[in-house]
Amino acid sequence: MKILLYGHPILREKSQPVKEINGELKKTIEQMAELMYKVKGLGLAANQVGIPKRFFIVDVAQKEGNPQLMVFINPEILEAQGKVIYEEGCLSIPGYYAKIERFSQLFIRAYDLDGKPFEKELSGLSAIAFQHEYDHIEGILFIDRLSLLKQNLFKRWWKKHKPKSLFYDS
């Protein structure tokens, strides 16, 4: 399993809903979690590993050495409020960080690994990471939320720093 990098077309596709939660999906999520922990990410969306489906994982607690993997299948944002600015990075754009404005609180709905729907209130880093990964399954990258000037500066930065291939092999 490899992480696709900025410039790969799958990162710009709006992902399709998951139709069946089965053993294959669970195995894929397990592999994604293994990869995310290996590269020390806080979240990873399916399309970042070449699967244009609506699911992602988040674990902000592992930053403090206390892993608590959250799985979101076919997620929806039901309510959002407040504002927060946080410096984000992305596994698909290694080495680049920028301050992004996000909602500070979310109320979401998704399905878990057993196919059961759940609703949850998220705040702080969990809300930020959820929005970042949710953007991925919508075909949006965090750099799209920058001003036009900062997007142009990013493009110049990327020309100098982009890896030779369109995927990151951990």
C-alpha positions in Angstrom: 0.0 0.0 0.0 1.4 3.4 -1.0 0.4 7.0 -0.4 -0.5 8.9 -3.5 1.2 12.4 -3.8 -0.1 15.8 -5.0 -0.5 15.6 -8.7 -2.1 12.1 -8.8 -5.6 12.4 -10.4 -7.3 10.1 -7.8 -6.7 12.8 -5.2 -9.0 15.2 -7.1 -11.9 12.7 -7.6 -15.0 12.8 -5.4 -15.1 9.4 -3.8 -18.0 7.0 -4.1 -20.0 5.6 -1.2 -19.0 2.3 0.4 -21.8 -0.1 -0.5 -20.7 -3.1 1.6 -18.8 -3.3 4.9 -17.0 -6.7 4.7 -13.8 -8.5 5.5 -12.0 -7.0 2.5 -12.8 -3.4 3.7 -11.7 -4.3 7.3 -8.4 -5.7 6.0 -7.9 -2.5 3.9 -8.5 -0.3 6.9 -6.1 -2.4 8.9 -3.4 -1.9 6.3 -4.2 1.8 6.1 -3.8 2.1 9.9 -0.5 0.3 9.8 0.8 2.6 7.1 -0.5 5.8 8.8 1.2 4.8 12.1 4.4 3.9 10.3 4.6 7.4 8.7 3.3 9.1 11.8 0.2 10.6 10.2 -2.9 11.7 12.1 -5.3 10.5 9.5 -5.5 8.8 6.1 -8.3 8.8 3.5 -9.0 5.9 1.2 -8.3 7.9 -1.9 -4.8 8.7 -0.6 -4.0 5.0 -1.1 -5.7 4.8 -4.5 -9.2 3.7 -3.4 -11.8 6.3 -4.4 -14.3 5.3 -1.7 -15.8 7.3 1.1 -14.0 6.2 4.2 -11.0 7.4 6.3 -9.2 6.8 9.5 -8.1 9.3 12.2 -6.0 8.9 15.3 -5.0 12.1 17.0 -4.4 10.4 20.4 -1.4 8.4 19.0 0.5 11.7 19.0 0.7 11.4 22.8 1.5 7.6 22.5 -2.1 6.5 23.3 -3.5 5.1 20.0 -7.3 5.3 19.6 -8.1 4.6 15.9 -11.4 6.2 14.7 -12.9 4.7 11.5 -15.4 6.8 9.5 -17.3 5.0 6.7 -19.6 7.1 4.5 -19.2 10.1 6.8 -21.5 13.2 6.9 -21.1 16.5 8.6 -24.5 17.3 10.2 -23.5 20.5 12.0 -20.4 22.7 12.2 -19.7 25.8 14.3 -16.9 28.0 15.6 -13.6 28.7 13.9 -10.0 27.7 14.6 -6.8 28.1 12.7 -4.3 25.2 12.8 -1.1 24.5 10.9 -1.8 21.4 8.8 0.3 19.1 6.8 -0.7 16.2 4.6 0.9 12.8 3.8 0.1 13.5 0.1 2.1 16.7 0.2 5.2 15.7 2.3 7.1 18.6 3.9 4.6 21.4 3.3 2.6 23.0 6.2 0.2 25.9 6.2 -2.3 27.5 8.6 -5.8 26.6 7.6 -9.1 27.9 9.0 -11.5 25.1 10.0 -14.7 24.7 12.1 -13.8 24.1 15.8 -16.8 21.8 16.5 -18.6 19.2 14.4 -21.5 16.9 14.8 -21.0 14.0 12.4 -22.6 10.8 11.3 -20.8 7.8 9.9 -20.7 4.0 10.0 -18.3 1.9 12.0 -16.4 -1.3 11.0 -19.5 -3.4 12.0 -21.7 -1.4 9.6 -23.5 0.3 12.5 -24.3 4.0 12.1 -23.1 6.4 14.9 -23.2 10.1 15.6 -20.4 11.9 17.4 -19.5 15.4 18.5 -15.9 16.3 17.6 -13.8 19.3 18.7 -10.2 20.3 18.8 -7.7 18.3 16.8 -10.2 15.5 16.2 -12.5 18.0 14.4 -9.6 19.4 12.4 -8.4 16.0 11.3 -11.9 14.9 10.5 -12.4 17.9 8.2 -9.0 17.4 6.6 -9.8 13.7 5.7 -13.4 14.6 4.7 -12.0 17.1 2.3 -9.9 14.3 0.8 -12.9 12.1 0.0 -14.5 15.2 -1.6 -11.4 15.6 -3.9 -10.2 18.7 -2.0 -6.7 19.2 -0.6 -5.8 21.5 2.3 -3.8 23.8 -0.1 -7.2 24.5 -1.9 -8.2 26.4 1.3 -5.3 28.8 1.0 -5.5 32.3 -0.6 -4.7 32.5 -4.3 -1.3 34.1 -3.5 -0.4 31.2 -1.1 -1.6 28.6 -3.6 0.8 30.1 -6.1 3.6 30.2 -3.6 2.9 26.5 -2.8 3.1 25.6 -6.5 6.5 27.2 -6.7 7.6 25.3 -3.6 6.3 22.0 -4.9 8.2 22.4 -8.2 11.4 22.6 -6.1 10.5 19.9 -3.6 8.3 17.3 -5.3 9.4 13.7 -5.3 10.2 12.0 -8.6 7.1 9.6 -8.4 3.5 10.3 -7.7 3.4 8.0 -4.6 5.2 7.8 -1.3 6.5 4.3 -0.6 7.1 4.0 3.2 
